[in-house]
Amino acid sequence: MAPIGLLGETPCAGKTVLLRLDLNSPIDPSSLTILDDKRFREHVPTIQFLKESRLVIVTHQSRPGKKDFTTLEAHAEKLEQLIKRPVRYIDDIYGHYARESVRSQKPGDILMLENVRFNAEENMTMKPEEAAKCHLVRGLAALGDLFVNDAFGTSHRSQPTMVGLPFVMRSVAGLLMEKEVLTLSKVFSNSPRPVSVVLGGTKVDDSIAVARHMLEYHIADQVIVIGVVANIFLQAMGYDIGRPSAQLIQQLRYENEIGRARELLKGFGERIIVPEWIAVREEGTRHEYPVSAIPADAPVLDLGMDSVLSFSERIRESGTVVFNGPAGVFEDRDFATGTFELLKAASKTPFSIIGGGHTAAVVEQLGIEKNFTHISTGGGACIEFLTGKKLPAVEALERSKELFG
């Protein structure tokens, strides 16, 4: 990876800093109450680092058409509570009101602009050179001296504020962005071996892309598949996973992934670890079966205990664990065992990364988040990074370093 500008190496005192955050959070649509402030908390170190700057926060909530697509008034209030400093929200992005509000700022003042996705251009995918010319980027760039991108969770999106601003002004990574990129990069080079990658949940296409990259480039010593990802591999091996689970794969439109899984098994079968026992719901209760005898009408909802124990042992013997996606329907206590036990095992390894999303929520629920080396704030961005792809926003920061030093 080419070098990116870092906040710790950049003079910021007295400057007007455009700070891109990802405060997109679960919201109660009826009351517009923010239900989880994890993303806010992750950005606090960067905000505190910039306490001598005139701070202009650019962020978003949801996207057009969604019930939680709303203004950022509640976000400003939530941030104010967390940092115990005034955060002024204004219902403008780069118009006259925004310009006047920024001009009146003193060092230490914090301003939060309106939801940047209220601007139609921010909802478009653009190449950086194209984004640099759009009205939104030109308008925002005119407000500040420096752009700090701390929104790792949005860094896989090639949207104007993420990729356009670094082409028109000096831009550096915030502390969270820096931590995410450097920690995830360590998986590819000098993390302790053996490296185990645990892939579960329902994002099968992403998981198979991660598995392929990790196996082909000898980054992972083993890939352990769980959840719907495991069901795809079981189908690729010729097992009948039962009608309910097969229908779910059809509903998710993942039939094509079965062939991709089969290819991976041909090339790397000895390094792909598939469950031998699963748990289903029959007559309202948990029952366990070997994968060769899955009932035709019962949904697969968790790993069987034999597989929980063998997978946990493999994980505990690892030097590095990358864990993304649950092993089953963890919201149901009867089918949470696989997810909970594998995460507990992962928490005891020397170097451990959680890929964000549902998995991060379970870790927090279990109260073991401090036992992990790193919990990513960006599910989609983390997965894309682990497939070996360049994240558009990170690439834009590399180019900004070349352009502006």
C-alpha positions in Angstrom: 0.0 0.0 0.0 1.3 3.5 -0.9 1.7 5.9 2.0 -1.3 8.0 3.2 -1.2 11.2 5.1 -1.7 10.7 8.8 -3.4 13.1 11.3 -0.6 12.7 13.9 1.9 14.1 11.4 -0.3 17.1 10.3 -0.5 20.6 11.9 -4.1 21.2 12.6 -4.3 23.9 15.3 -6.3 26.9 14.2 -7.2 25.4 10.9 -10.7 24.8 9.6 -10.9 21.0 9.3 -13.5 19.1 7.3 -13.9 15.9 9.2 -15.7 13.0 7.4 -17.2 10.6 9.9 -19.5 7.6 9.6 -22.2 8.1 12.2 -24.7 6.0 10.3 -26.4 4.2 13.2 -29.5 2.1 14.0 -32.5 4.5 14.6 -36.0 4.0 15.9 -38.0 5.3 12.9 -41.0 6.3 15.1 -39.0 8.5 17.6 -35.8 9.0 15.6 -33.9 7.9 18.7 -30.3 6.6 18.1 -30.3 3.0 19.4 -26.5 2.4 19.3 -23.7 4.9 19.7 -20.8 2.6 19.0 -19.7 4.4 15.8 -19.9 7.7 17.7 -17.6 6.4 20.4 -15.0 5.1 17.9 -14.6 8.6 16.4 -14.1 10.4 19.7 -10.3 10.1 19.8 -10.1 11.8 16.4 -12.5 14.6 17.4 -10.5 15.1 20.7 -7.2 15.2 18.8 -8.7 18.1 16.7 -9.7 20.2 19.8 -7.7 23.2 18.7 -9.2 23.2 15.2 -12.4 24.8 13.8 -14.1 21.5 13.2 -16.7 21.0 10.4 -18.2 17.5 10.6 -19.5 15.9 7.3 -21.4 12.7 7.8 -24.5 10.8 6.8 -27.5 8.7 8.1 -28.9 6.0 5.9 -29.9 6.7 2.3 -32.9 7.9 0.3 -35.9 5.7 0.5 -35.1 4.2 3.9 -37.3 4.9 7.0 -34.2 6.0 9.0 -33.1 8.6 6.3 -33.3 11.7 8.5 -31.6 14.9 9.6 -28.6 14.9 11.9 -30.0 16.9 14.8 -30.1 13.9 17.1 -26.5 12.9 16.0 -25.2 16.3 17.0 -26.9 15.9 20.4 -25.5 12.4 20.9 -22.0 13.5 20.0 -22.2 16.5 22.3 -23.1 14.1 25.2 -20.2 11.8 24.5 -17.5 14.5 24.1 -18.9 16.9 26.7 -18.4 19.8 24.3 -21.0 21.9 22.3 -21.7 20.5 18.8 -23.8 22.9 16.7 -26.0 21.3 14.1 -27.0 23.3 11.0 -29.5 22.3 8.4 -27.3 23.1 5.4 -24.4 21.4 3.7 -22.4 24.0 1.7 -24.9 26.9 1.1 -24.9 30.5 2.4 -25.9 29.4 5.9 -23.1 26.8 6.1 -20.5 29.3 4.8 -21.5 32.0 7.3 -21.6 29.4 10.2 -18.1 28.2 9.3 -16.7 31.7 9.0 -18.0 32.6 12.5 -16.2 29.6 14.1 -13.4 30.0 16.7 -10.7 27.4 17.4 -12.4 24.6 19.4 -15.8 25.1 17.9 -17.6 22.1 16.4 -20.2 22.3 13.6 -22.1 19.4 12.2 -23.5 19.9 8.7 -26.7 18.4 7.5 -26.9 14.8 6.3 -24.6 14.9 3.3 -26.7 12.3 1.5 -29.5 14.9 1.3 -27.4 16.1 -1.6 -28.2 13.9 -4.6 -24.5 13.9 -5.8 -23.4 12.0 -2.6 -25.6 9.1 -3.5 -23.9 8.6 -6.8 -20.9 6.4 -7.5 -18.2 8.5 -9.2 -14.6 8.2 -10.3 -12.4 10.5 -8.1 -11.6 12.8 -11.0 -15.3 13.1 -11.8 -16.2 13.6 -8.1 -13.6 16.3 -7.7 -15.5 18.5 -10.2 -19.0 18.0 -8.7 -20.9 20.9 -7.0 -20.9 19.1 -3.6 -17.1 18.6 -3.5 -16.4 22.2 -4.7 -18.8 23.6 -2.2 -17.4 21.7 0.8 -13.8 22.2 -0.2 -14.3 26.0 -0.1 -15.2 25.7 3.6 -12.0 24.2 4.9 -8.2 24.1 4.9 -7.8 20.4 5.5 -9.8 17.2 4.9 -9.6 14.4 7.5 -11.3 11.2 6.5 -12.1 9.0 9.5 -15.1 7.2 7.9 -13.6 3.7 7.4 -17.1 2.2 7.4 -17.9 4.1 4.1 -14.4 3.7 2.6 -15.6 1.1 0.1 -18.0 3.6 -1.5 -16.7 5.7 -4.4 -18.9 8.7 -3.4 -17.9 12.3 -3.8 -17.0 13.2 -0.2 -15.0 10.0 0.1 -13.0 10.1 -3.1 -13.5 13.7 -4.5 -12.3 15.9 -1.7 -8.8 14.2 -1.5 -8.3 15.3 -5.1 -8.9 19.0 -4.4 -7.4 19.6 -1.0 -4.8 18.2 1.3 -6.3 15.1 2.9 -5.2 12.8 5.7 -6.6 9.7 7.5 -8.2 10.2 10.9 -7.1 8.1 13.9 -9.8 5.5 13.4 -9.2 5.2 9.6 -5.4 4.8 10.4 -6.1 2.1 13.0 -8.4 0.1 10.7 -6.1 0.2 7.7 -2.9 -0.6 9.6 -4.5 -3.4 11.7 -6.2 -5.1 8.8 -3.0 -4.8 6.7 -1.2 -6.7 9.4 -3.3 -9.8 8.6 -1.6 -9.9 5.1 2.0 -9.7 6.3 3.2 -10.2 9.8 0.4 -11.6 12.0 1.2 -14.6 14.2 0.6 -18.0 12.5 -1.3 -20.2 12.1 -3.9 -17.8 10.6 -7.5 -19.0 10.8 -10.3 -17.2 9.0 -13.9 -17.9 10.2 -16.6 -17.0 7.7 -20.3 -17.1 8.4 -23.5 -15.3 8.3 -25.5 -14.8 5.0 -23.1 -12.7 2.9 -21.9 -15.7 1.0 -20.5 -14.0 -2.1 -18.3 -11.7 0.0 -17.2 -14.6 2.1 -16.2 -16.7 -0.8 -14.2 -13.8 -2.3 -12.4 -13.5 1.0 -11.7 -17.2 1.2 -10.4 -17.3 -2.3 -8.0 -14.4 -1.7 -6.8 -15.7 1.6 -6.2 -19.2 0.3 -4.6 -18.3 -3.0 -2.1 -16.0 -1.5 -1.3 -18.3 1.5 -2.5 -15.6 3.9 -4.8 -18.1 5.7 -3.7 -21.5 6.9 -7.3 -22.6 7.2 -10.7 -21.2 6.5 -13.5 -22.3 8.8 -17.0 -22.0 7.3 -20.1 -21.6 9.4 -23.7 -20.3 9.0 -25.2 -20.0 5.5 -21.6 -20.0 4.1 -21.2 -23.5 5.5 -24.5 -24.6 3.9 -23.2 -23.5 0.5 -20.1 -25.6 0.9 -22.1 -28.6 2.1 -24.2 -28.3 -1.0 -21.0 -28.1 -3.1 -19.9 -31.3 -1.4 -23.1 -33.0 -2.4 -24.9 -33.0 0.9 -28.7 -32.5 1.1 -29.1 -29.6 3.6 -32.9 -29.9 3.7 -35.6 -27.9 1.9 -35.8 -24.8 4.3 -32.0 -24.1 4.1 -31.9 -24.8 0.3 -34.9 -22.5 -0.2 -33.1 -19.7 1.8 -30.1 -20.0 -0.5 -32.5 -19.6 -3.5 -34.2 -16.6 -1.9 -30.8 -15.0 -1.4 -29.9 -15.8 -5.0 -26.7 -17.6 -4.1 -27.1 -20.7 -6.3 -24.2 -19.6 -8.4 -22.0 -19.5 -5.3 -22.3 -23.3 -5.0 -20.1 -23.7 -8.1 -17.6 -21.2 -6.8 -17.4 -23.1 -3.5 -16.9 -26.4 -5.4 -13.9 -24.8 -7.2 -12.4 -23.7 -3.9 -12.8 -27.2 -2.5 -11.0 -28.7 -5.5 -8.1 -26.3 -5.1 -7.8 -25.9 -1.3 -10.1 -28.6 0.1 -7.6 -29.6 2.9 -7.5 -26.0 4.2 -11.3 -25.5 4.1 -12.9 -26.7 7.3 -16.6 -27.6 7.0 -19.0 -28.7 9.8 -19.6 -32.4 10.3 -22.5 -31.8 12.8 -25.4 -29.2 12.6 -28.4 -28.2 14.7 -31.9 -27.9 13.4 -35.3 -26.9 14.8 -37.7 -29.8 15.0 -41.1 -29.5 16.7 -39.9 -26.3 18.3 -36.7 -27.6 19.9 -33.0 -28.1 19.0 -31.9 -31.4 17.6 -28.5 -32.3 16.3 -27.5 -34.4 13.2 -24.5 -35.3 11.2 -24.4 -33.5 7.9 -25.0 -36.7 6.1 -28.5 -37.1 7.8 -30.0 -33.6 7.8 -33.8 -33.9 8.0 -35.7 -32.9 4.8 -38.0 -30.4 6.5 -36.0 -28.9 9.3 -34.0 -25.6 8.9 -30.3 -25.7 9.8 -29.9 -23.0 12.5 -26.6 -23.7 14.2 -23.5 -25.9 14.4 -23.8 -29.2 16.3 -21.8 -29.5 19.5 -19.2 -31.8 18.1 -18.4 -29.2 15.4 -18.6 -26.4 18.0 -15.9 -28.2 20.1 -13.6 -29.1 17.2 -13.8 -25.6 15.6 -13.2 -24.0 19.0 -10.1 -26.1 19.5 -8.8 -25.1 16.0 -9.4 -21.5 16.8 -7.7 -21.6 20.2 -4.6 -23.2 18.5 -4.4 -20.2 16.1 -2.0 -17.3 16.3 -4.4 -15.1 14.3 -8.1 -15.3 13.9 -10.2 -13.2 11.5 -13.9 -13.7 12.4 -16.8 -12.5 10.2 -20.4 -13.6 10.5 -22.3 -15.7 13.0 -22.6 -19.5 13.1 -26.4 -19.5 13.2 -29.5 -17.8 14.4 -27.8 -16.3 17.5 -30.8 -14.2 18.4 -32.5 -17.5 19.5 -30.9 -18.7 22.7 -31.3 -22.4 21.6 -29.2 -21.7 18.5 -26.7 -19.2 19.8 -24.2 -21.8 21.1 -22.0 -22.0 18.0 -21.6 -18.3 17.6 -21.0 -17.6 21.3 -18.5 -20.4 21.9 -16.5 -19.8 18.7 -16.2 -16.1 19.6 -15.1 -16.9 23.1 -12.4 -19.1 21.7 -11.3 -16.4 19.2 -11.1 -13.9 22.1 -8.3 -16.0 23.6 -6.0 -15.9 20.6 -2.9 -13.6 20.4 -4.2 -11.5 17.4 -7.9 -11.4 16.7 -10.0 -9.3 14.4 -13.8 -9.1 14.2 -15.2 -8.0 10.9 -17.9 -5.6 12.2 -21.7 -5.9 11.6 -23.6 -8.6 13.5 -20.5 -10.2 14.8 -19.3 -7.1 16.5 -22.8 -6.7 18.1 -22.6 -10.3 19.5 -19.1 -9.6 21.0 -20.4 -6.5 22.7 -23.4 -8.5 24.0 -21.1 -11.1 25.4 -19.0 -8.3 27.1 -15.7 -9.6 25.6 -14.9 -6.8 23.2 -11.8 -5.8 25.2 -10.3 -9.3 24.6 -10.1 -8.7 20.8 -7.2 -7.0 19.1 -9.5 -5.1 16.8 -13.2 -4.8 16.1 -13.8 -3.2 12.7 -16.4 -0.4 12.4 -17.1 -1.2 8.8 -18.6 -4.6 7.9 -18.7 -4.1 4.1 -15.4 -2.1 4.0 -13.6 -4.7 6.2 -14.8 -7.6 4.0 -13.8 -5.7 0.8 -10.3 -5.0 2.3 -9.9 -8.6 3.2 -10.6 -9.7 -0.4 -7.5 -7.8 -1.3 -9.3 -5.0 -3.1 -8.2 -1.4 -2.8 -10.8 0.7 -1.0 -11.6 3.7 -3.1 -11.4 6.2 -0.1 -8.0 4.8 1.0 -6.7 5.0 -2.6 -7.9 8.6 -2.8 -5.9 9.4 0.4 -2.8 7.9 -1.3 -3.3 10.1 -4.3 -3.8 13.1 -2.1 -0.5 12.5 -0.4 1.1 12.5 -3.9 -0.7 15.7 -4.9 -0.4 17.8 -1.8 2.3 16.2 0.3 
